[in-house]
Amino acid sequence: MHKSRLVVAAAAAVALSLSACSTGAAPGGSSAAPSSAPAAPAGSSVIDIDITGTTGPNGEAPTPISDLTLNDADVAKLKAGQYTAAQLWHTSSQFVTAVQDGANAEFGRLGIDVLATTNANMDAGTQANQVQTAMAKKPSVIIGLPVDPTSAAQAFQPAVTAGTKLVFLSNVPTGYTQGKQYTSIVTDDLYQMGKQAAEAMGTALGGKGNVAMMFYNAKYYVTNQRDAAFRTTLTKEFPNIKIVAEQGFTDPNNATSIASALLTKNRDLDGIYTSWSQPAQGVLAALRTVNNTRVKVVTLDIDDTVVVDMASGGATQAIVADEAYNLGKGMADAAAYGLLGKKAPPFAVANALTITKANIADGYRRSLNADVPGTVQKALK
Amino acid sequence: MTTAAAPVAAPSLTTRLRHADPSSYFVYVGFVLIFAVMAIALHGDGFLDPQNLYNILLQTTPITIMAVGAVFVLSTGEIDLSIGAVVALSALVSAVTLRDHGLVPGLLAGLAVGVVVGLVNGLLITKLRLPSFLVTLGMMGLITGLAQRVTNLQAVPSIDELYNGLLGSGSIARISSLLFWAALFVLVGHYLYRHTRVGAHVLAAGDNIRAARVSGIKVDRIKIGVMVASGLCASVAGLLYTGRLHGATYSLGSADLLTVIAAVVIGGTRLFGGKGTIVGALIGSLILGMLNNGLILAGLSDSEQQIARGLIILIAVALTLREDKK
């Protein structure tokens, strides 16, 4: 009896830890996806998208976030207003931390006090609770990413009713209109990120060769747009590069076995593209296992493990990242526009950066506003 | 160990206090302590604002309802890991049926999900003698996949005003419908658990299964029943999320499993059966809701909130379970 209880306890502990880990894996981009999203329906591909540029949810043309400017009089007015802010994030990651840091720094410069910061762990119900809780502190502005556009319309309603200025990252609640319910949307330049990744791959292969795409096979706006832009650009700009395999994945932890299978099936492979850095780690592991030094890897979003591989002359040739810190700064500025009654751009985008071995330190700083870690510096020497 | 017994005439308060297990009072002391600390530390941050306190009650409703089901399950010595997944599937099935066939089919379809999942769980546990941990772990994966598949990751809006009003967005005499649901489940759950033969049989099955069988208790029927109750509670939670958010999505309830188990255990229900309390689970749920709320209002960063929440839960569980180890 006692023994069986111990077994049940151990099993329960395993179950709880499994459950706790279930939302851990996520693209580093502007919104995270669940680690176990379902595959796209058979016969279609989530990256079969006709894409020519980054546009807003209602077709808005993008405005660079660098166009958001506040003069001394604006800053003085903001400081005098004693405004407050809440940051309601969808998840936690290196990317979110950088965005948050950028927003905190800018709010600090503008004299806007940050009262509350939350993480919804990708749960729409949790986010609705967090909006309610944050509203108890009556913030003047809220910035964040709505986990689910449909239910977010109701979840953010208390803030809309209270007249709180809302600035969203990437997603917008269904039915919301700029100027009425929210001030602005700020996001990555998704198309540009995919395009620059394709150009980096083309350059790394000298304009010819065979490439495999390992893409996130779930309906997920951020990765779908970037992957589609990669494929469109590579096909259009590099006619001598052939995409010989397109392999979807839903769990980034399986990337090593998928990459191994790709390498076995396509012995003349010259390059592999992956949707973001975590699966890229799996690709690098698969290449190391078979001592493959021929295949070049290009991926998106900064991850220190992949950066170290690139710095030490490994298979990684380029990482395309966004200016995450500036995204946060741009969100704070857009919120300030709302407070001042200035007309904010409906859809502001941050620049995409191509980081190669030649500009690692500079690219890392521009993206995350941080120095490369010691391991990367060591690998660069 | 608690010995299950048929309901008898209630002893006097003094007698009950003298013979009471001190661990069963820690949750109430903990609740008062945490409330007092937060009230003092966050008095300028809106914690004591009536609207904020009311929000805590509303936000904890789905957890409280699932906790009622979980008390029954844990009391029989079983566990149901599938409740978070049932929340999402019930919400989606209900929202899709509501959209296509109207209010009553929408409500029934959502509730049927929990009942069917609970029934399958119960039958697998009792007829095939499989451990509930493994059965419901497998079911959790299966249901999560179905929930993602059923609408291909698309959220489903709920625009039926009566549905939304009944299930979380409306109010009666300025009291949210959520509170009526929470009260209904806690009162019915408490009555069944404490004052009926069903409750006594649940405890007996969890305390000593052989003795329960020998004394004629239909243990299998009890276990199937509690799994169905747990599924039904999770379904209701899913419907309440849908009504409150005016839509359903596959990620609803994904974080609820741990919270429900924590609320129930903090409340004084033994993880391995034979002892439980519905009122304690309600208080456990409110403690966790209060913590979530207070730590945000305190202006802590996400990681600081997680550390503080983890530490407080550890202390609460240690205090609650301390007597069990003696």
Interface residues (C-beta under 8 A of the other chain):
Chain A: R5 V8 A9 A11 A12 A15 L16 L18 S19 A20 S22 T23 P34 S36 A37 P38 P41 W89 S92 V114 L115 A116 T117 T118 N119 N121 M122 D123 A124 G125 T126 A128 N129 Q130 Q132 T133 A134 A136 K137 K138 V147 D148 P149 T150 S151 A153 Q154 A155 T174 A218 K219 Y220
Chain B: D45 G46 F47 D49 Q51 N52 N55 L58 Q59 P62 G77 I79 L81 G84 P131 F133 L134 L137 M140 T144 G145 Q148 R149 N152 L153 Q154 A155 V156 P157 S169 Y241 R244 L245 H246 G247 A248 T249 S251 L252 G253 S254 A255 D256 L257 L258 I261 L271 F272 N292 N293 I296 L297 G299 L300 S301 D302 S303 Q305
